[in-house]
Amino acid sequence: MSACVFCTRAMSWRVGMRRRVSTDIDNGGSAFPTSFNKDYPNEIVGGMTLRDYFAAKVVVGDEIGVRYAEQLLGRAMPDYAAHPLANAIFWADARARLRYIEADAMLAAREAA
């Protein structure tokens, strides 16, 4: 894989039943590379990274259980009746974390190929 100006390192969180391990991963660089804009020569816009693009494309259904989501986030699910907004934020965080786990797996498979 060639080096690119917009490539940066990102943290990947692989979550296991008993441990959480972080590894450095390459975010894939820019998903939609931009060309030089003569009207704005001093502006560099890298756009969305390939990791972000993969995460946006992952379809997360209702298969996430409460216990799995709590392990994934490291916190308890708020009671919906008492804190509906906190509950909605909890589930949004769980879906986002799962999307990035899938995106990290896609990038790892891409590097292995």
N, C-alpha and C positions, 0 to 999 in steps of 0.2 A: 504494500500500500504506500503510495507516494505521500510525502509530507505536504501540507498545505498551510497557507497563511492563517486560515481561520480555525484550524484544528486546535482543540484544547483537550485537556484531560478532565474527566468527570469521575465522580465516585459512583460505584455500582454497589448496591446493597443486596447481597444474596442472603435471604432469610431462611434459616433452618428451624427445626423444631426446638433446638436447645441453644443455638448460637447465632450470632449475627457477624458476618465477615464482610469487611469492605475491601474492594480491590480497585485499582485504577483501571479505567477502560478508556479507549479512544472514542470520542463522541461521533466520529465519522466525518467530521468537517461540515461544511455547508451543504445542506440538502439541495438548495437552489442557488448555485454560485452566481454572483452578480458580476457584470462586466464594469469596466471603468466608466464613470459618468463624467463627460467633459464639462458639464454645467456645474458640477460640484466636485472639483478635483481633490479637495481636502477631506472628503467624507468617505469613510470606509464602512460599508454595510455588509456584514457577513450573512445576515438572514438567519433562518432557522437551521439548527444543526440536524444532521441525519438522525441522531438519537431522539430529538424532539419530534421529528417527522414520524419515525417508527412508533413512538409512544402515542402520538395523535391517531394513528391508524389502528391501534389495538382495540378490539371490541371486548369490552368487559361486561358480562351479563350479571345475572343475579346469583351466580354460583358461589360468591364469596360468603362464607359463613361468619358468624359473629366471632367465634373463637379464633378463626384464621385471621380475620381483620384485626383483632386485638393483638395477636402475635406480630402481625405485619407492622403495626404502628407503635407497639410498645405501650399502649394505654388502653384503659377500659372504655367501652362504648357508653356514651351518656344516655340516660333514660329519655326516651322520646317524649313522654308526657310532661316531664319536668323541664327539659331543655331541648325543644325541637330543632332550634337552629344549630346548637352544638352537635346534635345527632346527625344532621344533614352534613355538617362540616366533617365529622368523623368519617362518614361514608364516602364523601368526595376525596378525602385524603387517602383512604384505603384504595379506591379505584385508581387514583393517580399513581400511587406507589406501585400497584400491580402493573400498570401500563409501562412504567419505567423498568420494572424487572423484565417484562417481555421484550422491551426495546433493547436492553442490555444483552439478552439472549440472542436476539437477531444480529446485533453487531458482532457478538462472539462467533456466531455461525458464519457470518460474512468474512471475518478475519481468518477462520479456519479453512475456508474454501480456497 
